[in-house]
């Protein structure tokens, strides 16, 4: 099993595809600061566990994930 950890800041003014994501909290806070016109929730650390690259692909592109 492998893991993918990332940070997300959600916004509710538009589609979820406009939520910000980054590898680190510091990077995400910088991206939030670059876009002061949009209100974001506090950053949340997310971790996904997957079996292999295809499993990760299925998770990302499956129902609710964008396929």
Secondary structure per residue as TSV (DSSP state, phi and psi in degrees):
chain	resnum	aa	ss	phi	psi
A	1	X	-	360.0	146.4
A	2	X	E	-124.7	162.3
A	3	X	E	-128.5	150.8
A	4	X	E	-125.6	120.5
A	5	X	E	-113.1	134.3
A	6	X	E	-149.6	168.3
A	7	X	E	-113.8	142.3
A	8	X	E	-133.6	140.8
A	9	X	E	-121.9	114.3
A	10	X	-	-88.2	149.2
A	11	X	-	-131.3	157.2
A	12	X	S	-117.9	4.7
A	13	X	S	-79.1	-18.0
A	14	X	S	-150.1	-170.2
A	15	X	-	-60.9	151.8
A	16	X	G	-61.5	-19.8
A	17	X	G	-65.7	-13.7
A	18	X	G	-95.9	4.2
A	19	X	S	-63.4	149.1
A	20	X	E	-91.4	140.9
A	21	X	E	-131.8	150.2
A	22	X	E	-156.3	165.0
A	23	X	S	-75.9	-31.1
A	24	X	S	-129.4	157.5
A	25	X	H	-64.4	-39.3
A	26	X	H	-60.2	-46.0
A	27	X	H	-61.9	-41.2
A	28	X	H	-65.6	-42.5
A	29	X	H	-61.7	-36.6
A	30	X	H	-65.3	-40.5
A	31	X	H	-66.9	-37.0
A	32	X	H	-63.9	-43.4
A	33	X	H	-64.3	-29.1
A	34	X	T	-73.5	-13.1
A	35	X	-	-129.4	67.4
A	36	X	T	-70.0	-13.8
A	37	X	T	-77.5	-13.7
A	38	X	S	-110.1	136.0
A	39	X	-	-93.3	124.0
A	40	X	-	-113.5	150.0
A	41	X	-	-71.6	168.6
A	42	X	-	-61.0	142.8
A	43	X	-	-59.0	141.8
A	44	X	E	-123.5	135.5
A	45	X	E	-86.8	126.9
A	46	X	E	-117.9	142.7
A	47	X	E	-132.6	131.3
A	48	X	E	-116.7	132.9
A	49	X	E	-106.4	132.2
A	50	X	E	-141.7	157.7
A	51	X	S	-79.6	-44.6
A	52	X	S	-158.3	-178.7
A	53	X	H	-60.8	-38.2
A	54	X	H	-66.9	-39.3
A	55	X	H	-60.6	-42.9
A	56	X	H	-63.6	-43.1
A	57	X	H	-59.2	-45.3
A	58	X	H	-60.7	-42.5
A	59	X	H	-63.1	-43.6
A	60	X	H	-71.8	-36.7
A	61	X	H	-101.8	-4.4
A	62	X	S	-74.6	-173.6
A	63	X	T	-53.7	127.9
A	64	X	T	82.0	-6.6
A	65	X	T	-110.6	-9.3
A	66	X	T	122.1	-0.3
A	67	X	-	-70.0	360.0
